[in-house]
Amino acid sequence: MAPEISVNTINVSEKSHQSPSRRAYVTFLAGNGDYVKGVVGLAKGLRKVKSAYPLVVAMLPDVPEEHREILRSQGCVVRE
């Protein structure tokens, strides 16, 4: 017979329900490879479903400026 599993109730405070401006989807990008295409696809998908949150792309300094501009043109928030 399986052991009994106890379930605890968690009280969620008001602080955990932050305004939408404090939330975002975040992804990471490095290098000059084709991974930027995946991030563009992610950005397009989030737009298609009318996401309430922005897509923030955290990246290393080795990401080319051309890729950064592509991401900005797709509405991404670019952060190094």
ZADREN-319307 format. One record per atom (N, C-alpha, C): residue in one letter; x, y, z. Coordinates in steps of 0.001 Angstrom, whole numbers, padded with zeros to 6 digits, always signed. Last residue first. Layout:
BEGIN
AXYZ...
This chain:
BEGIN
E+022121+043107-021587E+023417+042416-021567E+023807+042120-020134R+018872+042892-022868R+019712+043235-021719R+021000+042424-021766V+016108+043903-024725V+017455+043332-024792V+018276+043828-023609V+012921+043020-025178V+013713+043895-024324V+015084+043238-024226C+011417+042675-028420C+012116+042125-027258C+012812+043231-026476G+010246+043452-030781G+009621+043875-029528G+010268+043325-028280Q+011583+042975-033045Q+010521+042022-032732Q+009838+042343-031401S+013583+044807-032957S+012530+045025-033956S+011347+044079-033746R+015212+043587-031057R+014499+044824-030697R+013346+045073-031666L+016173+041489-032648L+015344+041207-031476L+014564+042438-031030I+017650+042904-034559I+016556+042019-034982I+015608+041776-033813E+019554+044076-032889E+018593+044924-033609E+017396+044108-034094R+020969+041823-032071R+020289+042657-031073R+019217+043519-031733H+022057+040996-034477H+021084+040135-033808H+020294+040923-032769E+023810+043163-034932E+022763+042841-035910E+021661+041981-035277E+025622+042947-032849E+024665+044059-032842E+023520+043800-033820P+026115+039547-031688P+026334+040653-032630P+025238+041723-032549V+027074+038545-028512V+025950+038548-029453V+026105+039759-030369D+029035+038744-026589D+029428+038229-027905D+028268+038127-028903P+028022+039536-024104P+028563+040565-025000P+028904+040061-026404L+024966+037613-023633L+026386+037872-023411L+026879+038924-024398M+021615+038510-022568M+022618+038015-023511M+024032+038364-023084A+018206+038112-022097A+019481+038339-021418A+020559+037739-022313V+015400+039403-023254V+016475+038537-023731V+017755+038950-023024V+012074+039369-022324V+013383+039943-022026V+014433+038938-022478L+008991+039986-023513L+010064+038992-023597L+011379+039719-023394P+006248+041136-021403P+007286+041295-022425P+008253+040110-022431Y+002890+039890-021002Y+004223+040166-020475Y+005248+040293-021598A+000575+039068-022070A+000511+040294-021265A+001893+040736-020809S+000396+037841-025380S+000963+037758-024040S+000903+039106-023332K-001050+037033-027725K-001299+038305-027038K-000847+038264-025579V-000259+034961-029204V-001214+034652-028132V-001522+035877-027277K+001537+036314-030858K+000373+035649-031447K-000693+035343-030398R+003580+037060-029133R+002713+038091-029723R+001420+037476-030247L+004685+034565-028635L+004108+035320-027520L+003195+036432-028025G+005580+033940-031231G+004574+033113-030570G+003900+033837-029418K+007532+035890-031609K+006352+035865-032481K+005223+035050-031853A+009377+035121-029622A+008760+036452-029579A+007483+036482-030423L+010083+032582-030605L+009453+032716-029294L+008725+034052-029185G+011312+033330-033004G+010121+032476-033012G+009356+032553-031705V+013484+034719-031954V+012514+035433-032798V+011209+034632-032860V+014760+032591-030728V+014250+033679-029890V+013224+034498-030672G+015482+031111-032973G+014581+030531-031975G+013969+031589-031081K+017271+032855-034151K+016039+032502-034870K+015010+031888-033915V+019402+032851-032428V+018587+034065-032491V+017269+033780-033212Y+020773+030557-032956Y+019835+030535-031836Y+018941+031768-031822D+022725+030481-034888D+021340+030572-035339D+020321+030570-034200G+025433+032374-033339G+024832+031279-034102G+023384+031540-034457N+027023+033989-031831N+026505+034537-033085N+025874+033462-033963G+026493+034109-028189G+027151+033781-029445G+026473+034364-030668A+023478+033614-026337A+024935+033797-026383A+025431+033448-027781L+020599+034330-024431L+021203+034173-025755L+022698+034446-025665F+017716+033411-022560F+019145+033723-022584F+019694+033461-023979T+014576+034848-021548T+015377+033809-022179T+016812+034308-022268V+011616+035494-019773V+013051+035764-019916V+013715+034566-020579Y+008644+037254-019521Y+009262+036015-019966Y+010724+036360-020208A+007733+039106-016582A+008236+039015-017957A+008610+037571-018248R+006404+041507-014270R+006549+040139-014763R+007028+040158-016201R+005743+043983-013484R+006873+043373-012793R+007111+041940-013256S+003439+044690-014759S+004660+045385-015166S+005905+044795-014506P+001346+043322-013487P+001940+042758-014710P+003238+043441-015140S+001976+043430-009920S+001365+043961-011131S+002057+043380-012365Q+002051+040467-007888Q+002581+041740-008353Q+001895+042161-009637H+001292+038628-005732H+000434+039019-006852H+000858+040387-007344S+002915+038457-003584S+003181+037524-004676S+002311+037811-005898K+001840+040287-001803K+003089+040618-002492K+003353+039691-003667E-000316+039067-000577E-000585+040048-001624E+000672+040375-002416S+000457+035566-000093S+000372+036964+000327S+000091+037864-000863V-001174+032573+000194V-000447+033428-000738V-000644+034872-000314N-000771+029850+002209N-001441+031143+002102N-000587+032045+001239I-001033+026510+001432I-000132+027661+001432I-000967+028919+001294T-001574+023463+003024T-002175+024626+002387T-001219+025790+002523N-000113+020324+002373N-000142+021550+003163N-000786+022664+002358V-000859+016987+002506V-000915+018162+001646V-001038+019385+002541S+000818+013897+002918S+000112+015041+003500S+000205+016229+002549I+000270+010708+001786I+000962+011964+001495I+000159+013100+002093E+000829+007426+002899E-000071+008582+002871E+000744+009856+002663P+002329+004961+000748P+002303+005782+001963P+001362+006972+001783A+000518+002236-000767A+001310+003469-000884A+001226+004272+000409M+000850-001176+000000M+000000+000000+000000M+000895+001239+000000
